[in-house]
Amino acid sequence: MRLRGRRRGHHTSGHHTGEHHPAGTRDHAVELRDVRRSYGRGGSAVHALRGIDLALPRGSFTAVMGPSGSGKSTFLQCAAGLDRPTAGSVRLGGTEITGMSENKLTALRRSRLGFVFQAFNLLPSLTVEQNVLLPLRLAGVRPDRRLARELLAQVGLHEHSRRRPGQLSGGQQQRVAIARALVTRPDVVFADEPTGALDTVTAAEVLVLLRHAVDALGATVVMVTHDPVAAGYADHTLFLADGSIADRLPRSPAAEIAERMTRLTGRVPAAAAAALAGGPVR
């Protein structure tokens, strides 16, 4: 199930740190500059993001972790152009998207971004191959069936191209979703809890595929996760707390990432820590 080939113009040497770099650098797949997102006004306003400054290199794999209410989901939504920041700048592949119209944002997401969700989000009425080709159809590009078959072969599903999603296991459906996310050769693949609905063995298979998408194709992956084991596959892990980047680690073992998360939850407000203990992390 290893992905083969290298995407043009991308590099994968070494581990990236995600440190602050000058704005507009073409080597960056994702750039956020003083990004803030608030909901409501006045004293009742909720500040989901509080001035995020970040530059993620092309060909890197970034995990984003944090307690419940830390801003992980808002970060992903703003970075992917699914939500508009209250202030600040977002660039994807060197393109400023903050002031784009909704139509232009939609076109950009269809042609230059890939998405992998916890719930797979495959269309049950389409075959596996048709699901993989869907982003090309939506972008107005002629579907490349040979590319779809190649991607399905690389994720170990070449014999299932004519099946419907309902005929596949959860792990197989997530592999289809990864192939679909890569079919447009996107600037960035955003993965939101991609292993959250999978068992441990199947989750590891999915994470290996994401890792090889980076190493073999030069893809850029940004993954929100609550799982230190999943984060251990990334080049670096960012920790959010109270809407800010509270810490970061280069590629590290799961135990070290878990220990850092434990220290982080000890610093967040008691209400957030209680939410972390009582339900799923988002």
N, C-alpha and C positions, 0 to 999 in steps of 0.2 A: 504493500500500500504506500510505498514511498513515491513522492512527487519528483518528477525529473525535469531537467531543463532549467535555465536561468533567465529571468526576465531582463529585457534589455535595459541598460543604463542603471542597473541597481547593483549595490555591493552588499556583502554580508560578512566582511572580515571583522573579527573581534567582537566584543560585547559593547553595546552602546549604553551611555549613561543617562541620556535624556536631559542633559544639563542645558541651561539657558544659552542660546546662540543669537546672533544678530537676526532681526526679522527679515523675511523675504528670501532666505537662503534656499536655493533650489534643491539642496541635498536633504531637505527636511520634507517628510510626508505630511506631518501635522504640526502646526504652530498655533499656540494660543498666547495672546499677549494681554495681560491684565484683564482676563475674562471674568466678568461678574454676572450672576443671575439671581435676581430677586423676584419674589412673588408677593403681591400685595404692596401696600404703602404705609408710610408712617411707622408708628410703634408696633404695628401688627405684621410688618413685612417679614418674610422669611428669606434669609440670605443663603441660597443654596450653594453658590460659588462666590468666593471672596478674593478675587484677583489672582487667577491662575496664570502663571507664566511657564511656558513649556515648549520645547522643540523636540520632536521625535524624528530621528534619522530614517531615511528610506532603508528598507531591508532590515528593520528591527522588529522585535516582538516585545511588547510592553504589556504587563499585567497591572491592573488598577484594583486596589483593595481598600477597605476601610469599614468602619462600623456602620450600622444602620443610620441613615440620615446624614452620612458624611459628604454626600454630593456625587457619588460614583455614577449613578444613572444620569444625573443632570450633566455631568462632565461629558459622558458619552454622547448624549443627545445634542449638546452644543458643538462638540468636536465634529460630529457627523452631519451637521446642518439640519438636524431634526427639530431643534429648538433654537431660538434666537437669544443670544446673550443680552442682558440689560446694558452692558458696557463692555468695551474691549474688542479685540480683533481675533478672527479665526481664519487661518489659511490652510488649504488642503492642496498638496502638491504645488505650492507656490501661488495658488489662486486665492485671492481674498474673497471670502464668501459672506462676510457679515452683512453687507448691504444688498446682497442679491435678491432679486424678485423670487417669489415662490416658484414660478415656472422655471426659472433658470436653476434654482436649487434642485428642483425635481429632476431636471435633465442631468445635472451634475451627479446626483446620487445614483441615477440609473446607469450612467456610463463610466463613472470613475470611483465608485465606492462599492464594496461588498459587505453583506451583513450575514451574520450567523447568530441565530437566536436560540434561547433555551427550548422554546416550543417548536423548533424546526421551521414552521411556517411554510410548509410545502402545500401545493394545491392538490387536493385528493383526486380531482377529476383528470389531472394530467399524468402522463407517464413520467418515470424518472428522468428520461432524456429531455422531455418537454419542460420539466421543472428546471433542469439545468440551463436550458436555452432561453428561459423566460426573460432574464434581464436583457439579453440581446434584442429580443422582440420588442420589449418595452422601450428600449433606447432607439428603436427604428433601424437596427443593424440586421443585415441578413444573417439568419441563424447558421452557425458553422457546426454541422452535425459531427464532422470529424473531430473538431476540438472537444465537443461534448463527450464523444466516445473516449477520447484520450484522457480527459479528466476523470471520467468514471472508471476507466481502467486503473488510473493512478490512485484512486481511493478504494480500489478493490471491488467495484460494482459493475464491471463491464458486462457481466452476464445478466444483470437485472435492469437493463435500460428500458425494457418495455413493460415493466411492472408498475403498479400504482403504489404510492407511498404506504397505503394501508396494508400492503403485502410485505412490508419490510419491518425489521426490528427498529427500536429507537436509535440504536447506534448506526444502523445502516441509513436511516433517514437523516441523521446529522451529517453523515459523510456526503449524502446527496447535497445537503445545504452548503457544505464546504466547497464542493465542486461548482455549485451555482454561484457562490460568492466569488470564485476565481475566474469565471468564464469571461468576464469583461477585462481581465488583467487590470484590476483596479489599483488606484494609488494607495488605498488603505482598505483593509478588511476590519470591520468593527464586530467584535464578538461579545455578546451580552450573556454571561453565564452559560457558555455553550455546553458545559458538562453537567449542569444542574439537574437534569432529568435522567441522567445515565448512571449505571452501576460503575463500580470502580474500574473493572477491566475495560469496559467499553469506553469510559471516559479517557483512560490512558491512550487508547487507540486514536481517539479524536484529537487529543493533544499532540500526539506524535505527528499526525497529519498537519496540524497547524504549524508545528515546529519545522517540518520539512517544506511547507509552503514558503516559509521565510528563507530557509537554508538553500533550497534547490531552485525556487522560482524568484527569489528576491522580493517576495511579497512583504508588505508591512502590516503587522497585526496589532491591534489594540484590543485587549480583552479585559472586561470587567468580570471579576470572580470573587467568591468568598472562600475559595478553597486554596490553602497554601500549597498543596500538591500541584494543582494546576498552575499556580503562579511560578512554581519551580521550573517550568518549561520555558519561561520568558527570559529575555536578555536582561531585563531589569523590572523591578516592581515599584510602583508608586503607591504610597499610602496617603489617602485623603482623610481629613478629620475636620469637621465643622466648616466644610467648603473650601479648605486650603490644602496644599500639599504639605503634609506633616513630616514625611520621611520618605526615603527611597533606598533601595538595595540593588546592587548589581546581581547578576544571576547567582542564586543561592539555594541551598537545600531547603526542602519544605519545613524542616524543623526550625531553621533559623527564621524563615518568613513567619511561621506561626508564633515564634517567640516575640518577634517585632510587633505583630498584631496584638498580642497580649499586652505588651507594654503600651501600645497606642490606645487600646480600649480603657486602660487604667487612667489615661489622661483626659478622655472625653467626658462630657457631662454625664451625670448619673442616669438621666432619662435615656440618653442614647445607649449607654451600656446596658440598661434594663431591656431596651428594645432588641439589642443584639442577642441577649440571652434568651429572650422569649419568642423569637421568630426568625425567619430567614433574613439574611443580610442583603441589602439592596444598595 
